[in-house]
Amino acid sequence: MPVEINDKDVEEWQNDASGMMKYYQSQSYSLGESIADLVDNAYDANATEIDVKIGLDPKTEQPYIRILDNGGGISPEDMNNAMKLGGRRQRSETDLGVYGIGMKLSSLSQAHEVTIVSKKRGKMSLRRISAHHIVDSNRNELLKHPTNSAIFSESKEKFDSENWSTMILLEDVHQASRWQELNKSAQMSLGKEVKKVRIHLGLTYHRIIEENKDTTLKLDGKIIHALDPFMPWEKDIDYGTVRNDVIIPTKIDGDLVNVKASMIIIPHEKRMVEGKRCRVISSGYKKKNFMQGLYLYRNKRLIQYGGWQKGMFGENLDPHHSLAKMLIDIPPVQSTWFGLGPTKTNMELNMEFVRQIEIVIGEKRSWGPIQKGKKLKFGEAFLHRYGKEGKKGKQSTINAKIIDNPLVIPSSVPAPPGQIPKSRAKTIKPKSIISKITEKENMLILTVDKNDPAYKGLRAQLRMWEP
């Protein structure tokens, strides 16, 4: 039975503004994670153009970060609530933001000066979180004037001239030491970090980018392209990506929730047809072995990638498990139950849910060509692929279907997206099987002998030119 509380039973819970600011700034966001939190806000504001800039002030060589978007903007009346830590507002189930603290914490984890400028219905508002001011005054106060630095002036001019809706500018970056490398200039060190940020954003938003073709996300003027960690372009009929879609039934507060998931086994590196494209996936913040494990999504936004939890497949990341990945779509309404934290940098999954995952991965299924379609547990399948298919051997044909004579292909086709490495390429002598070549309008028709031993090799090579 609840205890009745009156005014004599309570007192205000105070906090030390200076001490809390130091805590906010100690949050362990990577630069990519911080920027993703800011990009979340732009997507939630229905932006169709998002422009991220990471640069160095030419005078001071100090880094700065700027995010511009053309979303709905923030009105002067709503600005104070938008700047409130943990500010509550009516959120859609499709929103990427959850707790109302991401923009503030992620920004302060990188910089001492955070300026937000926004325009809505022709009215502009500005607020600045100055860690220096709060620490010195020991008061939680927002400033209504900018830093008036050269970078702010340049950014504000761009904001106005290009008619953006919202700008977030991070100055006096205090975490540059995290990416500054010994014996390398600030420009070179930042350049390497920007490459990691680009890969992180491509991974984090790959499903959103793929489904929203009319929305552009740019970093330093270049479009961020989707980086699908499951490599669906690897379609080799013997060694390509294999996927099993499953449902994980989970009881939450007495209700049954069906969680969508997929168990995926990527090709062994030696069997990848588009090796260069695949290697980009693991050239960001996490390298190849650390990309194995769980991929947790909320509203198609990748929250966490790489690593197993609660001892799944052992305590350590075994290189023999590096081909195994598991996609899990966390239901947005119950995301806190599943372990989504305020910073969205990781999820510590509920133990009951992990037990349900283990039941699913322990069931035997067919994994396409792996061990000739024999039913295997997830672990058995990916270990077989790593141990057996990783050996050097003959490259198979590529997702080839039987084509009836005559073989018809367009006369003008683009260059193939990738090439089989020379060590695995087949030598084809098409003259021995091509009996006739006919040109008709925009088509080139080849008549071939399907019984010729070289037919399969020719067919595989032609398949590489498919869009």
LOLO-63154 format. One record per residue (C-alpha): residue in one letter; x, y, z; residue number from 1. Coordinates in steps of 0.25 Angstrom, whole numbers, plus 5000, padded with zeros to 4 digits. Layout:
N
R  code  east  north    up  pos
R     A     X      Y     Z  NUM
...
//
This chain:
467
R  code  east  north    up  pos
R     M  5000   5000  5000    1
R     P  5006   5014  4996    2
R     V  5011   5023  5007    3
R     E  5005   5036  5008    4
R     I  5015   5047  5006    5
R     N  5014   5062  5010    6
R     D  5023   5074  5009    7
R     K  5030   5071  5022    8
R     D  5035   5057  5017    9
R     V  5042   5063  5005   10
R     E  5053   5073  5001   11
R     E  5059   5077  4988   12
R     W  5069   5068  4982   13
R     Q  5080   5077  4978   14
R     N  5092   5075  4969   15
R     D  5105   5082  4967   16
R     A  5105   5088  4953   17
R     S  5120   5088  4952   18
R     G  5122   5073  4956   19
R     M  5110   5069  4947   20
R     M  5116   5076  4935   21
R     K  5129   5068  4937   22
R     Y  5121   5055  4938   23
R     Y  5114   5059  4925   24
R     Q  5127   5061  4918   25
R     S  5133   5048  4923   26
R     Q  5123   5040  4915   27
R     S  5131   5030  4906   28
R     Y  5125   5033  4892   29
R     S  5133   5031  4880   30
R     L  5132   5042  4870   31
R     G  5124   5034  4861   32
R     E  5114   5030  4872   33
R     S  5113   5045  4876   34
R     I  5110   5049  4862   35
R     A  5100   5038  4860   36
R     D  5092   5043  4872   37
R     L  5091   5057  4866   38
R     V  5087   5051  4852   39
R     D  5076   5043  4859   40
R     N  5070   5057  4863   41
R     A  5070   5061  4848   42
R     Y  5063   5049  4844   43
R     D  5053   5050  4855   44
R     A  5051   5064  4849   45
R     N  5047   5059  4836   46
R     A  5060   5064  4829   47
R     T  5062   5060  4815   48
R     E  5076   5066  4815   49
R     I  5086   5065  4826   50
R     D  5100   5071  4824   51
R     V  5111   5067  4834   52
R     K  5125   5074  4834   53
R     I  5137   5071  4842   54
R     G  5148   5081  4840   55
R     L  5160   5088  4846   56
R     D  5159   5103  4849   57
R     P  5170   5108  4840   58
R     K  5175   5118  4850   59
R     T  5175   5110  4863   60
R     E  5176   5096  4856   61
R     Q  5165   5092  4867   62
R     P  5154   5082  4862   63
R     Y  5140   5086  4860   64
R     I  5127   5078  4857   65
R     R  5115   5084  4850   66
R     I  5102   5077  4846   67
R     L  5092   5084  4837   68
R     D  5078   5079  4834   69
R     N  5066   5084  4826   70
R     G  5056   5077  4836   71
R     G  5044   5084  4843   72
R     G  5053   5092  4852   73
R     I  5050   5097  4866   74
R     S  5042   5109  4870   75
R     P  5046   5119  4880   76
R     E  5035   5114  4889   77
R     D  5040   5100  4889   78
R     M  5055   5103  4890   79
R     N  5056   5102  4905   80
R     N  5049   5089  4906   81
R     A  5057   5084  4894   82
R     M  5070   5087  4902   83
R     K  5065   5081  4915   84
R     L  5072   5069  4920   85
R     G  5062   5057  4919   86
R     G  5052   5067  4913   87
R     R  5039   5059  4911   88
R     R  5031   5061  4898   89
R     Q  5021   5053  4890   90
R     R  5029   5043  4882   91
R     S  5025   5034  4871   92
R     E  5028   5020  4872   93
R     T  5037   5022  4859   94
R     D  5045   5032  4866   95
R     L  5060   5029  4867   96
R     G  5061   5038  4880   97
R     V  5056   5032  4893   98
R     Y  5061   5039  4906   99
R     G  5063   5053  4902  100
R     I  5077   5054  4906  101
R     G  5085   5048  4894  102
R     M  5087   5062  4887  103
R     K  5092   5068  4899  104
R     L  5101   5057  4905  105
R     S  5107   5053  4892  106
R     S  5111   5067  4889  107
R     L  5117   5070  4902  108
R     S  5125   5057  4902  109
R     Q  5132   5063  4890  110
R     A  5133   5078  4892  111
R     H  5132   5090  4902  112
R     E  5124   5099  4894  113
R     V  5111   5094  4888  114
R     T  5102   5104  4880  115
R     I  5088   5100  4874  116
R     V  5082   5110  4864  117
R     S  5068   5107  4858  118
R     K  5058   5114  4850  119
R     K  5043   5110  4849  120
R     R  5032   5118  4842  121
R     G  5042   5130  4840  122
R     K  5046   5131  4854  123
R     M  5060   5128  4859  124
R     S  5065   5124  4873  125
R     L  5079   5121  4878  126
R     R  5084   5114  4891  127
R     R  5098   5110  4895  128
R     I  5103   5100  4905  129
R     S  5116   5105  4910  130
R     A  5123   5095  4919  131
R     H  5133   5106  4923  132
R     H  5122   5116  4928  133
R     I  5115   5105  4936  134
R     V  5128   5100  4942  135
R     D  5132   5114  4946  136
R     S  5119   5119  4951  137
R     N  5114   5106  4956  138
R     R  5100   5109  4951  139
R     N  5092   5101  4940  140
R     E  5090   5113  4931  141
R     L  5088   5113  4916  142
R     L  5094   5125  4908  143
R     K  5086   5132  4897  144
R     H  5098   5137  4889  145
R     P  5108   5130  4881  146
R     T  5123   5128  4883  147
R     N  5125   5139  4871  148
R     S  5137   5131  4866  149
R     A  5141   5131  4852  150
R     I  5136   5117  4850  151
R     F  5122   5121  4856  152
R     S  5122   5133  4847  153
R     E  5125   5124  4835  154
R     S  5115   5113  4839  155
R     K  5104   5123  4842  156
R     E  5106   5129  4828  157
R     K  5104   5116  4822  158
R     F  5092   5113  4830  159
R     D  5085   5126  4825  160
R     S  5090   5126  4811  161
R     E  5086   5111  4808  162
R     N  5073   5112  4816  163
R     W  5075   5101  4826  164
R     S  5066   5099  4838  165
R     T  5075   5094  4849  166
R     M  5090   5095  4852  167
R     I  5098   5089  4863  168
R     L  5112   5094  4864  169
R     L  5122   5087  4874  170
R     E  5134   5096  4877  171
R     D  5146   5095  4886  172
R     V  5146   5080  4884  173
R     H  5153   5073  4896  174
R     Q  5153   5059  4891  175
R     A  5163   5061  4880  176
R     S  5174   5054  4888  177
R     R  5166   5041  4885  178
R     W  5169   5041  4871  179
R     Q  5182   5049  4870  180
R     E  5193   5040  4866  181
R     L  5208   5041  4870  182
R     N  5217   5047  4860  183
R     K  5205   5051  4851  184
R     S  5199   5064  4848  185
R     A  5185   5068  4854  186
R     Q  5180   5068  4839  187
R     M  5185   5054  4836  188
R     S  5180   5049  4850  189
R     L  5166   5055  4847  190
R     G  5166   5050  4833  191
R     K  5167   5035  4838  192
R     E  5156   5038  4849  193
R     V  5147   5043  4838  194
R     K  5148   5030  4830  195
R     K  5144   5023  4843  196
R     V  5132   5032  4845  197
R     R  5128   5030  4830  198
R     I  5128   5015  4832  199
R     H  5120   5016  4845  200
R     L  5110   5025  4839  201
R     G  5108   5016  4827  202
R     L  5106   5004  4836  203
R     T  5097   5011  4846  204
R     Y  5087   5016  4836  205
R     H  5089   5005  4825  206
R     R  5075   5001  4825  207
R     I  5069   5015  4826  208
R     I  5078   5020  4815  209
R     E  5074   5008  4806  210
R     E  5059   5011  4809  211
R     N  5059   5026  4808  212
R     K  5065   5029  4794  213
R     D  5060   5043  4794  214
R     T  5068   5046  4807  215
R     T  5083   5049  4806  216
R     L  5093   5049  4818  217
R     K  5106   5055  4815  218
R     L  5119   5055  4822  219
R     D  5129   5066  4817  220
R     G  5121   5068  4805  221
R     K  5121   5053  4800  222
R     I  5109   5045  4801  223
R     I  5109   5034  4812  224
R     H  5105   5021  4805  225
R     A  5099   5009  4812  226
R     L  5108   4998  4817  227
R     D  5101   4986  4819  228
R     P  5109   4977  4829  229
R     F  5102   4964  4824  230
R     M  5108   4966  4810  231
R     P  5096   4962  4802  232
R     W  5103   4965  4789  233
R     E  5111   4952  4791  234
R     K  5102   4943  4783  235
R     D  5111   4931  4780  236
R     I  5103   4919  4779  237
R     D  5113   4911  4788  238
R     Y  5120   4921  4796  239
R     G  5111   4933  4797  240
R     T  5104   4939  4809  241
R     V  5094   4930  4815  242
R     R  5082   4935  4823  243
R     N  5072   4928  4832  244
R     D  5060   4937  4837  245
R     V  5054   4933  4850  246
R     I  5044   4938  4860  247
R     I  5048   4939  4875  248
R     P  5036   4938  4884  249
R     T  5038   4946  4897  250
R     K  5029   4948  4909  251
R     I  5029   4963  4914  252
R     D  5020   4966  4926  253
R     G  5011   4954  4922  254
R     D  5009   4958  4908  255
R     L  5016   4949  4896  256
R     V  5024   4958  4887  257
R     N  5030   4952  4874  258
R     V  5043   4958  4871  259
R     K  5048   4957  4857  260
R     A  5063   4952  4855  261
R     S  5072   4946  4845  262
R     M  5084   4937  4846  263
R     I  5094   4940  4835  264
R     I  5107   4934  4831  265
R     I  5116   4942  4822  266
R     P  5126   4937  4812  267
R     H  5140   4933  4816  268
R     E  5149   4944  4812  269
R     K  5156   4935  4802  270
R     R  5143   4932  4795  271
R     M  5138   4946  4794  272
R     V  5135   4951  4780  273
R     E  5135   4966  4784  274
R     G  5146   4965  4794  275
R     K  5149   4980  4794  276
R     R  5135   4984  4796  277
R     C  5134   4974  4807  278
R     R  5146   4978  4814  279
R     V  5141   4992  4816  280
R     I  5131   4987  4826  281
R     S  5142   4984  4836  282
R     S  5151   4996  4834  283
R     G  5144   5005  4843  284
R     Y  5144   5005  4858  285
R     K  5143   4990  4859  286
R     K  5152   4980  4851  287
R     K  5148   4967  4845  288
R     N  5148   4958  4857  289
R     F  5140   4968  4865  290
R     M  5129   4969  4855  291
R     Q  5124   4955  4858  292
R     G  5112   4955  4867  293
R     L  5099   4962  4870  294
R     Y  5094   4973  4862  295
R     L  5083   4980  4870  296
R     Y  5073   4990  4862  297
R     R  5062   4999  4867  298
R     N  5054   5005  4856  299
R     K  5064   5000  4846  300
R     R  5075   5008  4852  301
R     L  5087   5000  4857  302
R     I  5089   5002  4871  303
R     Q  5100   4992  4874  304
R     Y  5108   4983  4865  305
R     G  5118   4972  4868  306
R     G  5121   4964  4880  307
R     W  5112   4953  4887  308
R     Q  5106   4955  4900  309
R     K  5104   4947  4913  310
R     G  5114   4936  4909  311
R     M  5108   4933  4896  312
R     F  5118   4924  4888  313
R     G  5128   4926  4899  314
R     E  5134   4938  4907  315
R     N  5143   4942  4896  316
R     L  5142   4946  4881  317
R     D  5148   4933  4875  318
R     P  5153   4936  4861  319
R     H  5147   4923  4856  320
R     H  5133   4930  4859  321
R     S  5136   4942  4850  322
R     L  5126   4938  4839  323
R     A  5114   4938  4849  324
R     K  5105   4950  4850  325
R     M  5091   4951  4856  326
R     L  5081   4962  4853  327
R     I  5071   4965  4863  328
R     D  5060   4976  4862  329
R     I  5057   4981  4876  330
R     P  5042   4985  4877  331
R     P  5042   5000  4879  332
R     V  5031   5001  4890  333
R     Q  5039   4990  4899  334
R     S  5053   4995  4896  335
R     T  5056   4999  4910  336
R     W  5052   4985  4915  337
R     F  5062   4979  4904  338
R     G  5073   4988  4910  339
R     L  5074   5000  4902  340
R     G  5081   5011  4910  341
R     P  5080   5026  4910  342
R     T  5093   5028  4901  343
R     K  5089   5017  4891  344
R     T  5104   5013  4890  345
R     N  5101   4999  4895  346
R     M  5090   4989  4899  347
R     E  5091   4979  4911  348
R     L  5081   4969  4907  349
R     N  5071   4964  4917  350
R     M  5075   4950  4921  351
R     E  5061   4944  4918  352
R     F  5062   4949  4904  353
R     V  5077   4943  4903  354
R     R  5071   4930  4907  355
R     Q  5061   4930  4896  356
R     I  5072   4933  4886  357
R     E  5080   4921  4891  358
R     I  5068   4912  4888  359
R     V  5066   4918  4874  360
R     I  5081   4916  4870  361
R     G  5081   4902  4876  362
R     E  5071   4897  4866  363
R     K  5076   4890  4854  364
R     R  5073   4896  4840  365
R     S  5077   4895  4826  366
R     W  5088   4905  4822  367
R     G  5087   4905  4807  368
R     P  5100   4899  4801  369
R     I  5107   4898  4814  370
R     Q  5110   4883  4816  371
R     K  5101   4880  4804  372
R     G  5088   4885  4811  373
R     K  5090   4876  4824  374
R     K  5082   4881  4836  375
R     L  5091   4888  4845  376
R     K  5091   4897  4858  377
R     F  5096   4911  4855  378
R     G  5109   4909  4862  379
R     E  5112   4896  4854  380
R     A  5109   4903  4841  381
R     F  5118   4915  4842  382
R     L  5129   4906  4848  383
R     H  5128   4897  4836  384
R     R  5128   4909  4826  385
R     Y  5141   4915  4833  386
R     G  5148   4902  4835  387
R     K  5145   4895  4821  388
R     E  5141   4906  4811  389
R     G  5153   4915  4816  390
R     K  5163   4905  4809  391
R     K  5168   4909  4796  392
R     G  5161   4903  4785  393
R     K  5153   4904  4772  394
R     Q  5144   4916  4772  395
R     S  5129   4913  4768  396
R     T  5120   4919  4758  397
R     I  5113   4931  4762  398
R     N  5098   4930  4765  399
R     A  5096   4925  4751  400
R     K  5083   4920  4746  401
R     I  5082   4911  4734  402
R     I  5080   4919  4721  403
R     D  5073   4913  4709  404
R     N  5080   4915  4695  405
R     P  5081   4925  4690  406
R     L  5088   4933  4701  407
R     V  5083   4948  4700  408
R     I  5091   4960  4706  409
R     P  5090   4975  4704  410
R     S  5100   4980  4694  411
R     S  5104   4992  4704  412
R     V  5106   4988  4718  413
R     P  5114   4994  4730  414
R     A  5127   4989  4735  415
R     P  5125   4977  4745  416
R     P  5124   4982  4759  417
R     G  5136   4973  4764  418
R     Q  5145   4963  4758  419
R     I  5149   4949  4763  420
R     P  5164   4950  4768  421
R     K  5173   4944  4758  422
R     S  5177   4932  4766  423
R     R  5163   4927  4765  424
R     A  5159   4932  4751  425
R     K  5156   4922  4740  426
R     T  5162   4923  4726  427
R     I  5151   4923  4716  428
R     K  5152   4920  4702  429
R     P  5138   4925  4696  430
R     K  5142   4922  4682  431
R     S  5140   4907  4685  432
R     I  5126   4908  4689  433
R     I  5120   4921  4681  434
R     S  5115   4916  4668  435
R     K  5108   4929  4664  436
R     I  5108   4944  4668  437
R     T  5096   4952  4663  438
R     E  5093   4967  4666  439
R     K  5079   4972  4666  440
R     E  5075   4986  4670  441
R     N  5081   4988  4684  442
R     M  5084   4973  4687  443
R     L  5095   4964  4684  444
R     I  5091   4950  4683  445
R     L  5101   4938  4685  446
R     T  5097   4924  4681  447
R     V  5105   4915  4690  448
R     D  5107   4900  4691  449
R     K  5102   4897  4706  450
R     N  5109   4883  4705  451
R     D  5123   4889  4703  452
R     P  5131   4887  4716  453
R     A  5134   4902  4716  454
R     Y  5120   4906  4716  455
R     K  5119   4908  4731  456
R     G  5131   4916  4732  457
R     L  5126   4926  4721  458
R     R  5112   4927  4728  459
R     A  5119   4930  4741  460
R     Q  5127   4941  4735  461
R     L  5115   4947  4728  462
R     R  5107   4947  4741  463
R     M  5117   4956  4747  464
R     W  5112   4967  4737  465
R     E  5098   4967  4743  466
R     P  5093   4980  4750  467
//
